[in-house]
Amino acid sequence: MRLSQLANLERLKVEEELKEKKKLIKELEELLAHPKKILGVIKDELADLKAKYADERRTKVYAGEVDKFTQEDLIPNEAAVVIITHDGYIKRLSPDTFKAQGRGGKGVIGLTAKEADAVEHLFSTTTHADLLFFTTRGRVFELKAYDIPPASRTAKGQAVVNFLQLAPEEKVSEVLTLSDWEGYKFLIMVTKHGVIKKVPIDAFANVRRSGLIAIKLKPGDQLHWVKPATGEDEIMLVTSRGQSIRFKEKTVRPMGRAAAGVRGMKLKSADEVTGMDLITVASVTFV
């Protein structure tokens, strides 16, 4: 086909498009000049929408006053996994990130950490859960799980000091979920120098954003363990030099939140507590 013929075809297309635009302009001007015709068009369009989408209502409408609206109302309450490393990095991810594997599977990378870093805390919770962070300096902070930014499976997370007002050299030693405290009455705290403290759980019902004192520590001591107790459990402590002790929880009297605690185990020189756990008497089996 010659170039002149192609040019004539393009010219015909432009002329046809111009005629259509002029026709549309005339119709719209006619419509704007007669309000009754506008209402007729609206009626026809509504009839088409009704014919296409007129199914039964799927939601329910209730008459009543609107309650207070908070950020939490906009966040779905979903299962979550929280990971904290020894160097103070924290992240939240969905449990669906990890798939079930058969026996002999090699697993997947759950965190990209620095060479000298390692995972120290890993627990499952929900996005609406209230988390209590106990630190080595005897302080406690409260944080909503959804305040921890979600991250990918291989990400190292963000520094925990971005969310908690930690002092230099202060680290998270224990994390507890408030929703898991049903049936428990006290919190048992143990320091590396063998000091033990028993506090009613109600003492931590309201924790300020800036933190609260959970236990008053002596110079050089650190809070390492915090566990919920029923009041009928037994406590076991183990030291770095192989010493251990087991005693009834009832022998430790409840104290106020700012108290310093009492001696739980008498340690020899240079010895320190390296392990602590609670033993539920009902779960003990004698052989």
C-alpha positions as CSV (number, residue, x, y, z in Angstrom):
1,M,0.0,0.0,0.0
2,R,1.3,3.4,-0.9
3,L,2.2,6.0,1.7
4,S,-0.5,8.4,0.3
5,Q,-3.2,5.6,0.9
6,L,-2.0,5.1,4.5
7,A,-2.2,8.8,5.1
8,N,-5.8,8.9,3.7
9,L,-6.8,6.0,6.1
10,E,-5.4,7.8,9.1
11,R,-7.2,11.0,8.0
12,L,-10.5,9.0,7.7
13,K,-10.0,7.7,11.3
14,V,-9.5,11.2,12.7
15,E,-12.6,12.5,10.8
16,E,-14.7,9.6,12.2
17,E,-13.5,10.2,15.7
18,L,-14.3,13.9,15.4
19,K,-17.9,13.2,14.2
20,E,-18.4,10.9,17.2
21,K,-17.0,13.6,19.6
22,K,-19.3,16.2,18.1
23,K,-22.3,13.9,18.4
24,L,-21.4,13.2,22.1
25,I,-21.1,16.9,22.8
26,K,-24.5,17.6,21.3
27,E,-26.1,14.8,23.4
28,L,-24.5,16.0,26.6
29,E,-25.5,19.7,25.9
30,E,-29.1,18.5,25.3
31,L,-29.0,16.5,28.5
32,L,-27.7,19.4,30.6
33,A,-30.4,21.7,29.1
34,H,-33.2,19.4,30.4
35,P,-33.1,18.4,34.1
36,K,-35.8,15.8,33.6
37,K,-33.6,14.0,31.1
38,I,-30.8,13.9,33.7
39,L,-33.1,12.3,36.2
40,G,-34.2,9.8,33.6
41,V,-30.5,8.8,33.0
42,I,-29.9,8.5,36.8
43,K,-33.0,6.3,37.1
44,D,-31.9,4.0,34.3
45,E,-28.4,3.7,35.8
46,L,-29.8,2.9,39.2
47,A,-32.0,0.2,37.7
48,D,-29.0,-1.4,36.0
49,L,-27.1,-1.4,39.3
50,K,-30.0,-3.0,41.1
51,A,-30.4,-5.7,38.5
52,K,-26.6,-6.4,38.7
53,Y,-26.0,-6.2,42.5
54,A,-29.3,-6.6,44.2
55,D,-28.4,-9.5,46.4
56,E,-29.2,-9.9,50.1
57,R,-27.3,-7.7,52.6
58,R,-24.2,-9.5,54.0
59,T,-23.7,-7.1,56.9
60,K,-25.8,-6.1,59.8
61,V,-26.5,-2.5,60.9
62,Y,-27.2,-1.8,64.5
63,A,-28.6,1.5,65.8
64,G,-26.6,2.9,68.7
65,E,-23.9,5.3,69.8
66,V,-20.3,5.0,68.4
67,D,-17.9,4.0,71.1
68,K,-14.3,5.2,71.4
69,F,-12.2,4.3,68.4
70,T,-8.6,3.3,69.0
71,Q,-5.7,2.2,66.8
72,E,-6.1,-1.3,68.1
73,D,-9.6,-1.5,66.5
74,L,-7.9,-1.2,63.0
75,I,-5.4,-4.0,63.6
76,P,-6.5,-7.6,63.2
77,N,-5.8,-9.9,66.2
78,E,-3.6,-12.5,64.5
79,A,-1.0,-15.0,65.7
80,A,2.5,-13.8,65.7
81,V,6.1,-15.0,66.5
82,V,8.5,-12.6,68.2
83,I,12.3,-13.1,68.1
84,I,14.8,-11.2,70.2
85,T,18.6,-11.6,69.8
86,H,21.4,-11.4,72.4
87,D,22.6,-8.1,70.9
88,G,19.1,-6.5,71.2
89,Y,17.4,-6.9,67.9
90,I,13.7,-7.6,67.8
91,K,11.2,-8.5,65.0
92,R,7.7,-9.9,64.6
93,L,6.6,-12.3,61.8
94,S,3.6,-14.5,61.0
95,P,3.7,-18.2,61.9
96,D,2.8,-19.0,58.3
97,T,6.3,-17.8,57.4
98,F,7.5,-21.2,58.6
99,K,6.1,-24.4,56.9
100,A,5.9,-27.8,58.5
101,Q,8.7,-30.1,57.4
102,G,9.1,-33.9,57.6
103,R,11.6,-35.7,59.7
104,G,15.1,-35.1,58.4
105,G,14.4,-31.7,57.0
106,K,17.2,-29.2,57.2
107,G,14.9,-26.2,58.1
108,V,15.1,-22.7,56.9
109,I,16.9,-19.5,58.0
110,G,14.7,-17.6,60.5
111,L,17.0,-14.7,61.2
112,T,20.0,-13.1,59.6
113,A,22.1,-12.2,62.6
114,K,25.6,-10.8,63.0
115,E,28.4,-13.3,63.5
116,A,28.6,-13.0,67.3
117,D,24.9,-12.6,67.8
118,A,22.3,-15.4,68.6
119,V,18.6,-15.8,69.2
120,E,17.9,-15.4,73.0
121,H,14.1,-15.2,73.1
122,L,11.5,-16.8,70.7
123,F,7.9,-17.1,71.6
124,S,4.4,-17.1,70.0
125,T,1.7,-14.6,70.9
126,T,-1.0,-12.5,69.2
127,T,-0.8,-8.9,67.8
128,H,-3.1,-7.5,70.5
129,A,-1.2,-9.1,73.4
130,D,0.5,-7.0,76.1
131,L,4.1,-7.9,76.5
132,L,6.2,-7.2,79.6
133,F,9.9,-6.8,79.0
134,F,12.1,-7.3,82.2
135,T,15.7,-6.0,81.9
136,T,18.9,-6.9,83.6
137,R,18.8,-3.7,85.6
138,G,15.5,-4.8,87.3
139,R,13.1,-2.6,85.3
140,V,10.0,-3.6,83.4
141,F,8.4,-2.1,80.3
142,E,5.1,-2.8,78.6
143,L,4.6,-2.9,74.8
144,K,1.8,-4.1,72.5
145,A,2.9,-6.9,70.2
146,Y,1.6,-4.9,67.1
147,D,4.0,-2.1,68.0
148,I,6.9,-4.4,67.0
149,P,7.3,-3.9,63.2
150,P,6.7,-7.0,61.1
151,A,9.8,-8.2,59.2
152,S,10.7,-10.8,56.6
153,R,12.0,-14.2,57.6
154,T,15.6,-13.4,56.9
155,A,15.6,-9.8,58.3
156,K,17.6,-9.2,61.4
157,G,14.9,-6.9,62.8
158,Q,15.2,-3.5,64.6
159,A,17.1,-2.5,67.7
160,V,15.0,-2.9,70.8
161,V,16.1,0.5,72.1
162,N,13.9,2.0,69.4
163,F,10.9,0.8,71.4
164,L,12.1,0.6,75.0
165,Q,14.0,3.3,76.9
166,L,16.9,1.1,77.8
167,A,20.1,2.5,79.4
168,P,23.6,1.6,78.1
169,E,24.5,-2.0,78.7
170,E,20.9,-2.8,79.8
171,K,19.4,-5.8,78.1
172,V,16.1,-7.6,78.0
173,S,16.4,-10.7,80.3
174,E,12.8,-12.0,80.2
175,V,9.6,-11.4,78.2
176,L,6.2,-12.4,79.5
177,T,2.8,-12.2,77.8
178,L,0.0,-10.9,80.0
179,S,-2.7,-13.1,78.3
180,D,-0.8,-16.3,79.5
181,W,-1.2,-15.5,83.2
182,E,-4.6,-17.2,83.8
183,G,-4.3,-19.3,86.9
184,Y,-1.1,-17.6,88.1
185,K,-0.9,-15.3,91.2
186,F,2.7,-14.2,91.5
187,L,5.9,-13.4,89.6
188,I,9.1,-15.1,90.8
189,M,12.3,-13.1,90.1
190,V,15.8,-14.4,90.5
191,T,19.1,-12.5,90.1
192,K,22.5,-13.9,89.2
193,H,23.7,-13.3,92.8
194,G,21.0,-15.6,94.1
195,V,18.5,-13.0,95.3
196,I,14.8,-14.1,94.9
197,K,11.7,-12.0,95.0
198,K,8.0,-12.9,94.9
199,V,5.5,-10.2,93.7
200,P,1.8,-10.3,93.2
201,I,0.9,-10.2,89.5
202,D,-1.5,-7.3,90.1
203,A,1.5,-5.1,90.8
204,F,2.2,-5.0,87.1
205,A,-1.3,-4.3,85.9
206,N,-0.4,-0.8,84.8
207,V,3.2,-0.3,83.5
208,R,4.2,3.1,82.3
209,R,5.7,3.6,78.8
210,S,8.9,4.8,80.5
211,G,9.1,1.6,82.6
212,L,8.8,0.7,86.3
213,I,11.2,-0.7,88.9
214,A,10.5,-4.4,89.2
215,I,13.2,-5.2,91.8
216,K,15.8,-3.1,93.6
217,L,19.3,-4.5,92.7
218,K,22.6,-4.2,94.6
219,P,25.6,-3.0,92.6
220,G,26.9,-5.6,90.2
221,D,23.8,-7.8,90.4
222,Q,21.5,-8.4,87.5
223,L,17.9,-9.7,87.0
224,H,18.0,-12.8,84.8
225,W,14.8,-14.8,85.4
226,V,11.1,-13.8,85.8
227,K,8.5,-16.6,85.8
228,P,4.7,-16.7,86.7
229,A,3.8,-18.9,89.7
230,T,0.6,-20.3,91.2
231,G,1.7,-20.0,94.8
232,E,1.9,-23.8,95.1
233,D,5.0,-24.4,93.0
234,E,8.6,-25.3,93.9
235,I,11.7,-23.3,92.9
236,M,15.0,-24.7,91.7
237,L,18.2,-22.8,91.3
238,V,21.5,-24.0,89.7
239,T,24.9,-22.3,89.9
240,S,27.9,-22.2,87.5
241,R,29.9,-24.4,90.0
242,G,27.4,-27.2,90.0
243,Q,25.5,-26.3,93.1
244,S,21.7,-26.6,93.2
245,I,18.8,-26.0,95.6
246,R,15.1,-26.8,95.6
247,F,12.6,-25.2,97.9
248,K,8.9,-24.5,98.2
249,E,7.5,-21.3,96.8
250,K,5.5,-20.8,100.0
251,T,8.8,-20.1,101.9
252,V,9.2,-16.9,100.0
253,R,6.8,-14.2,101.2
254,P,5.2,-11.8,98.7
255,M,6.8,-8.3,98.6
256,G,6.1,-4.9,97.1
257,R,7.2,-4.0,93.6
258,A,10.2,-1.9,94.6
259,A,11.5,-4.2,97.3
260,A,15.0,-5.7,97.0
261,G,14.1,-9.4,97.6
262,V,15.7,-11.9,99.9
263,R,18.5,-14.5,99.6
264,G,17.4,-17.5,97.7
265,M,20.7,-19.3,97.7
266,K,24.0,-18.7,99.5
267,L,26.8,-18.6,96.9
268,K,30.5,-19.3,97.3
269,S,33.0,-16.8,96.1
270,A,32.9,-16.1,92.3
271,D,29.9,-18.4,92.0
272,E,26.6,-17.2,90.4
273,V,23.2,-18.6,89.4
274,T,23.1,-19.8,85.9
275,G,19.7,-21.5,85.8
276,M,16.2,-21.2,87.4
277,D,12.9,-22.9,86.9
278,L,9.6,-23.6,88.6
279,I,8.4,-27.1,89.3
280,T,4.7,-27.8,89.4
281,V,4.2,-30.4,92.1
282,A,1.3,-32.0,90.2
283,S,3.6,-32.7,87.3
284,V,6.2,-34.5,89.3
285,T,6.3,-38.3,88.7
286,F,8.1,-40.5,91.2
287,V,9.6,-43.8,89.8
